[in-house]
């Protein structure tokens, strides 16, 4: 009886392994196509502020903080959307700013902008994946965004600015969702 259960488990595993490999291959192709088409979304899973010791003192009292300088963003909707004609950032910021935000509007905190004019370069990495640099030209802060993307979509994004300390985000890159067609298919 034990041999039969073991045999069943091995058979199921043998059937699932090629499906998992196919899924991984499809994901690699999807990420490569999205990067080439400049039509993707970086979704942040965690943030690592440069100034971890100061941040640890404040953040240790907040929910979702895992300590060690890493802030868990799982379940949030923080992202960077990249298209050929625009870059939209909606990311949190934890760290030291060198200049105050004018107007004191709390909605302006974080790394939030929409850019239609930006520099964009992509380089293939020797170990696979891509190194991407984005420099928005039409936003108030002087941001430089460097992103390292692996072939499976895992990514690290570093945001630097003249006005605040740099911050690093870990997350994933996926193809941007296609807009839904609102026309009735019977027309």
N, C-alpha and C positions, 0 to 999 in steps of 0.2 A: 504494500500500500504506500509506504514512504517513497519507494522508487517511482511509482506512478505519479505522485505529487511533484517530486523533483523533476521528472521528465516533462510534466505539464508546464512547470515554471520555466524550464529551459526553452521549451518550445515557444512560449509567450515572449520570452526575452529575445529569442532569435527572430521573431516576427517584428518586434518593436524596434530593434536596433537599426535596421535599414530605414525605417520611417523617421527616426530621430536624426540620422545622418542626412536624409533628404531635406528635412526641415532646416537643419543647420546650413546646408548648401543653398536652399532657397533664401534664407535670411541673408547670407553673404551676398547673393546676387541682388537682392532688394536694396541692401545698404549701398552697394557699389553703384547701382542705377540711380538711387536718390542723390548720392554725392555728385555723380557725373551730371545729373540734371539740375543740380543746385535747387532741390525741392525736398527739404527734410525738416525734422523737428528734433532738437536736443531736449530731452526731458530730464530734469535734475532729480537725482535720488538723495544726494547729500552735498553738504557744503563744508569746506575747510577754510576758515578765515586765516589770514596770515598771522594775525595777532592772537594766537590761541590762548595764551595765559590770561590776558585781560578778558577775553570772551568767555573762558571757562568760569570765571567768577560770576559773571552776570547770567550766563545761560544755564548754569547748574540749577537754577530755580525754575526753569521753564520746562513744560512737557515736550517730549520728543527729542530732548537733548541726550545724546549717548555718551558724552564725555570724550576726553582725548583729543579735543579740538575738532571733532566731526559733528555736524548738526544733521540729524536725520530729516530728510524732506519727503520721505515716502508718503504717498497719498496726497501730496500737494499737486498743484497744477503749474509749477514753476517751469518755464521753458524758454527756448530760443528758437524762433521759427525763421528759417532761411529759404528765401525764394530768389529767383533771378532778379526780380525788380524790387525786393524789399527784405529787410531784416527787422524782426520784432522781438524785443527782449522783455521778458517778465520774470526777473530773478530777484531773490532777496539779497540783502547786503548785511553782513555782519563784520564789523571792523571799524577802524579809525578813519574818519573823514578829515581832510585838511581844510576844507571850506564848508560853511553851513549852506544848506539848501535855502534859497531865497524864497520868502513867503511862508516858510514853516509849515507847508501843507504835508501832513503825514502820508497822504496818498502818493507823494513824490519820492518817498524813501525807496530804497532798493535800486536795482539796475533795471530801469523801465524806459524803453524808448522805441520809436518807430523810425526807421531810416529808409529813405529811397535813394540816397546817394552814399555809396560805400565802396571801399577797396576790398577785393576778395581774391585770395590766392589759395590754391590747393596744390600740395606736393605729395607724391607717393612716398611712403616710408619704406625703407629697405626691408623691414621685418613684416611688411604687410600693413594695410590700412593707409590713412591719410593724415597729413598735417595741414590744417586750415587756419588762415589768418583773415580776420574781418576787421576793417577800420571804418566805422561810420563817420561820415563827413558833415552830416546835417543835424547833429544832436548837440545839446549844451555841453555835456562832459566829453572829454577827449578819451574815449574808450578804445582799447585794443583788445580784441578777443582772439585767443589762440586755442584751438581745439585739436586734440589728438583723437582720432577715431580708429578703432580696430575693425577688422573685416567683419566681425559679428555684430557690430553696432555699439559695443561698449565704448564710452568716450570720457575724456577728461577735458574740461573747459576752464581756461584761466582768463579772468577779466582783470585788466590793469587800467589805471586811470591816473591822470595828474592830480586829481582831487581826493583820492582815497587809496587806502592800501589795497593791494591785489587780493583776490579771493579765487579759490579753486572749487569747481563743482565736478562731481562724478555723476554719470548718468548714461543714458542710451540715446542713440540716433536711430530714428525710424523714418520711413518715407512719409511725407506729408499726406494727410487724408485728402482724398479727392472730394471736391464739392459735390453734393448730391444734386441730381437733376430734378428740378421741381416741375418739369413738364409732365403731363399725363402721357403715358406710353400709348394710349389709344388714338392720340391725335395724328 
